[in-house]
Amino acid sequence: MHFADYADIPPRDIVPGFHGRYVHSEHITQGRVDIDSGAILPEHSHPHEQWTTVLTGTLELTVAGVVQVLQAGQVLYIPPHAPHSGRALTPCQVLDVFHPVRQDYT
């Protein structure tokens, strides 16, 4: 068993305005990301599966050219290698889950 409190994990800036705090198991990376209103996540891709759940706020995500606006309580799956980008329409807090582990976030 592993216990962590996101409040005790120092944030890492993914890009300006995206502040992530991450925990890792043998197979999964999970992170809470606090996002400033108007912050933009440039298009990118990675070999990981990703689930993004919006906890608070409104987040626009574009995956493989398809735009989806997510509200609190909604979740979106991003397949491996799919180009994706994002824009916070309001201040947001999201939960990201990646498989396999994001070694670049450890």
Stockholm file with secondary structure:
# STOCKHOLM 1.0

chainA/1-106         MHFADYADIPPRDIVPGFHGRYVHSEHITQGRVDIDSGAILPEHSHPHEQWTTVLTGTLELTVAGVVQVLQAGQVLYIPPHAPHSGRALTPCQVLDVFHPVRQDYT
#=GR chainA/1-106 SS CCCCCGGGSCCEEEETTEEEEEEECSSCEEEEEEECTTCEEEEECCSSEEEEEEEESEEEEEETTEEEEEETTCEEEECTTCCEEEEESSCEEEEEEEESCCGGGC
#=GC SS_cons         CCCCCGGGSCCEEEETTEEEEEEECSSCEEEEEEECTTCEEEEECCSSEEEEEEEESEEEEEETTEEEEEETTCEEEECTTCCEEEEESSCEEEEEEEESCCGGGC
//
